[in-house]
Each structure stands twice: as C-alpha cells, then as structure tokens.
C-alpha cells in the first residue's frame, strides 16, 4: 500500500493526473476551512455571551447552516489535499474509490454534527424525515441525484477509474469513448486524449456502459502485387509476428485490379504494451522487408 504506484497511472493513460495533482497547493484552503469551522464552534459554545437571550433557536439554526456550508468546503479541500498521496500510493481504481469515500464520509459526518447542533434528535428526525426528504428533493433534486447516483456507481461498479469505456445513449447524442479519469460526488470525468468531458453521475445511470478492456488492435490497409494471394499474406504474417495475439491476424480483401490487391490487416496484442512491436512486424510484411520462407508443400 505504501509503494509508489505512479507507473500504473501512466499505464492507464492518466499520467497527467499525477503531474497536476503534485502541482496543486490546497493546504492553505484546508486550513482556512478548519479555522472557520473552529471559529463557528467556538462562537456557538459562547453563544450566551454573544447572542441576546431569546434567540437560542435562531443561533442553533444559523450555526448548523454555517457548519454545513463550511463542512462541505472542508470535505472538498480535504479530498483535493489527499489526492496526490492517494494517487501516488494506490492504483487508479482504488484511488478513485477512496477519494470518493473520503468526500462522502466527511460530508455525512458534518451533516450529523450540524443536525445535532440544530437540536434535531433521532426521534424527531425519523418523524420529520418524510417531509424533509420531499423539501430537499424539490430544492436540490439535481445535486442529491448526482450524489446518490455516485453511490450507486461505486456499489455496482460498471467501470473503474483507469478503464476505457464506451458510453452509448440518447443524452450523449450517440456514443462517447474514453478513459475514466475521476469519479466525483457530482461528475464523472472521461478523458479522451487531452480533452476532458464531465458527465453528471445521474446521467450515467441512463446510459449503456461498455467497458473496453480489450487492447486496441492494429488496423491498416496495404497494397500487394496481384500475384500474392491472401493465403500467402496470411502465411507471411504468421511467420513475421512473434508478439502474442488474442487471435490470428485477420485479412480482408478490399480491392482488386490488374497489378495490385488491397488487403485490410488487423491484429490485437495480448499485452497493450506490445502494440508498437506488433505494428512494426506487420509493417515489415506490408513493405516487403520481411524475408518470407515459403512452406514446403
């Protein structure tokens, strides 16, 4: 757990996440929220000296509201502060889950403390739970919906941070393909090259999620002399390719003329790291640099 896992983030295509996280300075913001929370609690403990008599209920409600707002900011700052350490010490999937859990648990603890200060007892909370749920559901439908959707995504695990996925459905106007970069309280970030797409968590529950765990295949079109048949090219590839592949190379005939034939060649490596070596071996056949030994018949 205490080993550096930076290489796994680079293998998942999320190396920029490590660089950006190291550059962030969130300690001052975290300390600021902690000081403000301590100041609010100090003022509440001395409310009899600060607030005139007869305003005890108002003081409790105001304290609870301020504590909840500051606690929300503290949870966000805490997650951002711990993110560099988590990313360097854990693999992408575990780091994403742990970061989400830290934010969620901190917010829940702050909410419980705020409700306690407001004087809400468990029995009262149970009785008024239905009414509060309706009010909060109408006032913050999208916000709470994203949080609950994030909890559902964490429990069902249709994908993990660092995995490539394809999202298909009407709300995204077709399909979106990329690498899951982060899973937050409100949004899931999909990384495609240098572009980032933030998709609301509740929207993800309406989409079809297809994990793309198979490595990317080598797919190219090549021209050969017309005297070379696809079967001969198949034998040449079988001799040239030493990289383990998921299945034999696939050859499709696309064009034929008097002097040339155009073939489409595709092959998928077992290990994604062997993609460049596999491509080099396939290109050696298409360029005629591979010395073909015709099998004895």
PyMOL commands that set and color helices and strands:
alter all, ss='L'
color gray80, all
select helices_A, chain A and resi 6-11+15-23+27-45+47-50+56-89+92-117+122-127+129-139+141-156+170-172+201-204+230-240+272-286
alter helices_A, ss='H'
color red, helices_A
select strands_A, chain A and resi 164-169+174-183+187-192+195-200+208-211+218-225+250-256+260-267
alter strands_A, ss='S'
color yellow, strands_A
deselect
rebuild
show_as cartoon
